[in-house]
């Protein structure tokens, strides 16, 4: 079995097309690995029968020589994506029995390209969190230093843990303020958040609609390119979907970075960032320089205000989006004698603490008398943050930053909500500006935990992001496997 | 926005909870008020930024909201619409009695 698990997505795809392996044996290997690593708690739902039947279908296509780009590749889906006839809970008690009658566009795109579903992956409740601890069914354990019970990050914690533990060959995630990049960094894998509008939001449980974006979590940059090729695309059903064709990212894997300009923002090396991360950040700068890039110091002066602006905008949009959980049309209901009491009890009982906090913050900043001071102010600061990036992209092609200020932390150790929010300090600015970003592992810290580095590109330059990330990946030669991974 | 750490008190939290249609148990109100004050105190640093000539940014897409013709493009899926309803009857969602 282990040889099968050793193959990354690109390698497995090649082996499938050469008929060296079948999708059925690959899928069975992953189903076994899901059961071997079940103590991590990455999966909320495993759809074994569906996986087997999709794998058999793929094997037929492979034999007939009509294989699609992801033919026979077993993947996991973050529980924020609606999957037809498969329970979709967003890790919330309020949706504990919700079975969608439709399929999200992104997952449909993946199935149309031949991918095989293994199951649904845990995340922070409604994707609100940075440690996967707000999930209604409990946290996920990071496969790195497994016995120490470290956080996989969040909100796509189940997705990142599953890819790192080799219980999914790749996974989908969603990223609102860092929810793909931060868990990817914590779990030693690659996570790509595309440009806002690149992947359709249709059928994804809404958190903050002006920020939410789907993307892949994978073992390698090439794997991310293959996944995003299938996930992305214009969709009439999402009014913010970009009607722009994305080039085939595979063509950009080996373009190199000679002559490219890489910006190093001075605001991203602040107090509180771990020494080991600074060390690998500097190494990464050196690697890119050695490969022919020009390194240019830049400034994004409003960086400091990104997190406070985010914690107004995201909760405001969340409070509006989550108004739909009313106990009437879908989701759990608490019985009560009046309609208002039914709403209050349903929502009070169905949402967890972090979700309630954010709904409360959002309601407050949108309420009469406070709207201008908070919400409008945050939207103005958002423009300044976007302009910071626009100014810098007049001078450079890509921006290199650490993905997170620290490596993973022990579960249960960060109780204060505000301290938790600081995890996303390096990922939130690109989210507010709608820019594509990728986190990839470049080394381990002293305790043996992965360190992630982030590259940020200009809008819709996923192709260039992939080229640059590939160069960094080859220089870093990160070949470590988590001790908690399936063998 | 106020700069100190007592921006909301328990009565204000009650009011926001009511607007949010959230039942908050008595025992949690004190700590929730505390959390909200910490978060609102943190976001108050935006006051330092001069935004006097800045337009608010609601969307990064830069494109106009697309419009389509007002044509019916689906329908006859009543059973699917009602499938996840906690309670339905005769093709309707059922809620607690609203009119006396």
Interface residues (C-beta under 8 A of the other chain):
Chain A: X97 X98 X99 X101 X102 X196 X197 X210 X236 X239 X240 X242 X243 X302 X304 X305 X307 X308 X309 X311 X312 X319 X323 X326 X327 X328 X329 X330 X331 X332 X333 X335 X336 X337 X338 X339 X340 X341 X342 X343 X344 X345 X347 X348 X349 X351 X353 X356 X357 X359 X360 X361 X363 X364 X367 X370 X373 X374 X376 X377 X378 X379 X380 X381 X382 X383 X384 X386 X416 X417 X418 X421 X432 X433 X434 X459
Chain B: X1 X8 X13 X16 X17 X19 X20 X21 X22 X23 X24 X25 X28 X32 X35 X36 X38 X39 X40 X42 X43 X44 X45 X46 X47 X48 X49 X51 X54 X55 X56 X57 X58 X59 X60 X61 X63 X65 X66 X68 X77 X80 X81 X83 X84 X85 X86 X87 X93 X95 X96 X98
